[in-house]
């Protein structure tokens, strides 16, 4: 009789262990779904990866952000990581030393290689558009896009970045997309690129 009780006890322990494993697998599947949700985010190089210096100071924003402001950098274009990194290193140095910014001015930059390059990043105030630094995310395409478009890969990366921002709760679900030239005296983001973003969802014609 004692042997039967022992066998039943062992069986019970095994069943409890199997149930725990099954529950753990379910939790793993749930976290997998969470990763899939964030899977819309495009490939991104962090500031430290492209050789950026730390910000001299940080001013945080209240999220979610209401505005996205599109720019171009009016520099050379870049189609590879090393090439883009060199441009960004020079840009950050200019912004910090000559313009006395805390950091590179934009929240994100995008190269023709289709990579997103972190500037100040999500939730940190940049120095890109007067009147929209506190409540806006500045995204700059690397290059001059007055008479041409960025690469298809760059445009796709930007759209994915915007979708990612909404899913992460960094951008408001009803954020407004504008070109810098709509709200300040500049040609940015370039006429051809400006016409392109007017076809995107969330574009605001009269900010």
N, C-alpha and C positions, 0 to 999 in steps of 0.2 A: 504494500500500500504506500509506504514511504517512497519507494522507487517510482511509483506512478506520480506522486505529488512532485517529486524532483523533476521528472520528465515534463510535467505540465508547466512547472515554474520556468524551466529552460526554454520551453516553447513560447511562453508569454514574454520573456525577456527578448527573444529573437524577434517576435512580432513588433514589440515596442521599438527595437532598434531599426527594423525595416521601415516603420512608420516615420521615424525621425529622419532617415535618409531620404525618404520620399518627400517629406516636408522641405528638407534642405534643397532638393532638386527643384521643387516648385519655387523656392525663393530665388534660386539661381535663374530660373526662367523669367521671373519677374524683373530681376535686375537686367537681364538680357533685353527685355522689352524696353526698359528705361534707356539702355544704350542705343537701341534702335531708334528711339524717339529723338535722341541727339545725333543720330547718324546722318541727319540732313546737313550738319555743319560741314563746311568745305575744309580741305587740307589747309592748315594754318601753321606758319612759322612764328614761334614766340619771339619776343624782342631779344631775349638773350641768345636765341639761335641765329639771328641775323647779325649779331654783334653789337646790338644797341646798348647804350649806357643806361643805368638806372635813372629814373626821374629825380629831379632835385627836390620836388615836393609833389604831393598828391591832393587833389580836390575831388571828392567823390560826388557823384550825381544821385539824385532821387530816381529810382527806377519804378516802373518801366519808362523808357524814354519816349517822348512824343514825336520827335523829328529826326529824320535822317537827311543829311546834307551831302550831296555828291560833288566831288571836286576832281580836277586833274592836277598833277604836280608841275607841269610845264618843264619837265626834265627830259633827259633821254628816256626812251622806253627800255624795257628789259624783258628777256625771254628765258632767263635761267637764274637759279638761286644765287650764285656768286655775284652775277651782274646786278641783280636786284638789291642784294645785301650791301654792295658798295655804294649804290645810289642812296639807300636809306641811311647808312652811316654818315655820309656827307650831309644829308638833309637834316638829320638830328643834330649834328654838330653846328650847322648854320642856325637852326632854330634856337638852340640853347645858348650859343655864344653871341650871335649877331642880333637876334630878335629878343633875347632874354626870356624865352619860354622855359617852363619847367621841364619840358620833354619835347619830342617830336610833336608837331601840331595836331596830327590826325589820330583818330581812334584806330583806324585800320587803313591799310594800303593794299592795292592789288596789282600784281604784275601780269604781263602778257603770258607768263608761264602758267597762269591759272591758280597760283597760290595766293592765299591771303597772308599778309604780313601784319603782325600785331604792332600797333602804335601805343597809344595810351591804353587801349583795350576797352572792354565793356565797363561801364559804370564809373569811369574816371574822366573828368572834364578835360577836353582838349583845348587847342587854341586855333580853331579852323575857320570859324564864321562868327563875326561880331553879332551878339544878340542871340546866338544859338549854341554857344559853348556849354552852358549849364544844362540845357534841356534838349540837346541834339547830339547825335553820333555822326562824326565826320568820316566819310569814306572817300579816299582818293585813289584814282587810277594813275599808275605810274606812267607818265608820258604826256604828250601834247595831243589833244583830241579835238582840235578845232575843225580839221578837214578829214578826219578818219575816225573809225571806231577802234576801241580796244579789241583784242582778240576775243573770239567766241568763248574761249576758256575763261578769260577774265570776266566777261559779262555774266557767264553762268556762275562763277564763284561769288560774284556780288549778290546775285539773286539768292543763292543758297545761304550766304551770310545773313541776309535779311530774314529769311525764313528761320534760320537757326536762332537769331536774336529773339524772335517772337516765341519760339518754343522754349527757350531758356528763361523767358520772362524778363529779358533785358530791354526789349522793345515792346511798346504797347501794341496790342492786336490791331488797333486802328491808327498806327503811326502814319505820319505824313512824310512823303518823299519829295524833296525839292532839290534844285540845283543851286549852287552858291550864288550864281548870277541873279537869281530871283530876289535875293534879300540883301545883297551887298554889291558894291561897285567893283566888279571883277568879270572877266570873260570865262571863268571857271564854271562848269567843267569842260568847256569847249563846245562850240555850236553843234557839231555832229553828235557828240555824246549827249548833249542836252536834249536834242531831238529824240534820241533813243530812249532816254529814261521817261520821257513823256508818255510812252506806250506801256510803261510798267504799272502794275497795280500799286495803289497807295499814292500815286503822284498827285500833288496838290498844285493846281494851276494858279491860285491866288493866295499865297501865304500872308 
